Amino acid sequence: MKISFENPDKVTGVLTLTIEEADYKENVEKTLKTYRKKANVPGFRPGQVPMGMIKKQFGTSVKVEEINKQLGEKIYGYIKENNIQMLGEPLPNTDKQKELDFEKENTFDFVFDIAIAPELNVELTSKDTIDYNDITVDDDLINRQIDMFASRAGHYDKVDEYKENDMLKGDLHELDDKGNTKEGGITVEAAVLMPNYIKVEDQKKLFDGTKLNDVIVFNPKKAYPESDVEVSSLLKISKEDAANVTSDFSYQVTEISRFVSAEVNQELFDQVYGQGNVKDEKDFREKIAEGLKVQLAVDSDFKFIQDVRSYLEKKVGKLTYPDALLKKIMLNNNKDKGEDFVEKNYENSVKELTWHLIKEQLVKANDIKIDDKDIKEAAKEAARAQFAQYGMTNIPDEYLENYASEMLKKQETVEGLADRSIERKLTDALKKVVKLKKKSVTLDDFNKMMEE
């Protein structure tokens, strides 16, 4: 077997690989002998089928399979051994690749185009200054978190008179042109309605001061002029039918419910952090502050690594890529989406590729390594964050372990968690390497910054 590699412009390469009969003959014969032992052909005892018949039936396919196997092994072995930073997959060279006849020929030349990463040298030291935004955990933020906990633990009270944000329940009846209940018209019992979400002001005002058993006449189509979905949901009809409904409806109120947030007391403390873990409101606020600091540090770290990316992209400048070849590779990987997709997404794809190459060098320079334990911990953190979104902050570790184990059963999830683990370790390492220009910012200002 012979392999040669030409790399004239540093970012494209042509790899030529010659496979001769001696390279595959022994393995092909072994496979065919195995086929012969298992072959079940009428007129022959098991294992006694003539080899000529086996070769005629299976010889070419076994030969092709063995050649393809060796082709892959040798190409990637050569790439690795010679430290070639290949981008994507090798593509057959359309100009130099000759048509091959696997039945008649025994020596085969394969020619591949290979996209190669541009050379770049990335380094960060204490001479490099990067912003680090420390999100301030102030009283306003703690109060907002308390309001959220109290809201999630809240309940609905039955009241006699409607006020803004109350929820109504009542019976809907379609009316005719004279204002009477329409015979055979639409009727909905116990229809739920929140007037505060009505889009048109004059329709919304019809519900002001409504009391139990009052009857309000309104027009759903006028109340939700731009949303047949909301009309269909209220009237329990299809979206298509809702588009044609223009009638007024009577709505007799049978129930008024008002949401009441939970009191900030021991019951709420126990619900959020577990029985007896918080003694009073001061302790509650301190516990919230601790949790917020941990959550917001993750956001600060994310912004930091984004700033590192911007800083290094400017430092590296515009890199030269084998654009035509990369577009072919991208098209080959997205055959169902076509050339328009490639053209629209190529620039952004190259931008992401540049960051990937930069990050690879940073990971290597800082000796970042992860193992199964790191990935498992990342899964637990992801699970903890998901529960925290719903105000569930006191999840037992055993439950998190089980949840993480389920997440790790999916390969695509494992790959994402591995990337997250690497990025987290890289972030921690770079914060110690560069000079941090720390800035205290409010969460609102931080969020505005992230939107820019």
Buried (B, 14 or more C-beta within 10 A) or exposed (E): EEBEBEEEEEBBBBBBBBBEEEBBEEBBBEBBEEBBEEBEBEEEEEEEBEEEEBBEBBBBEBBBBBBEEBBEEBBEEBBEEEEBEBBBEBBEBEEEBEEBEEEEEEEBBBBBBBBBBBEBEBEBEEEBEBBBBBBBBBEEBBEBBBEEBBEBBEEEEEBEEBEEEBBBBBBBBBBEEEEEEBEEBBBBEEBEBEBEEBEBEEBBEBBEEBEBEBEBEBBBBBBBEEBBEBBBBBBEBEEEEBEEBEBBBBBBBBBBBBEEBBEBEBEBBBBBBEEEEBEEBEEBBEBBBEBBBEBBEEBBBBBBBEBBBEBBBEEBEEBEBBEEBBBBBBBEEEEEEEEEEBEEBBEEBBEEBBBEBBBBBBBEBBEBEBEEEBBBBBBBBBBBEEBBEEBEBEBEEEEBEEBBEEBBEEEEBBEBBBBBBBBBBBBEBBBEBBEBEEBEBBBEBBEEEEEE
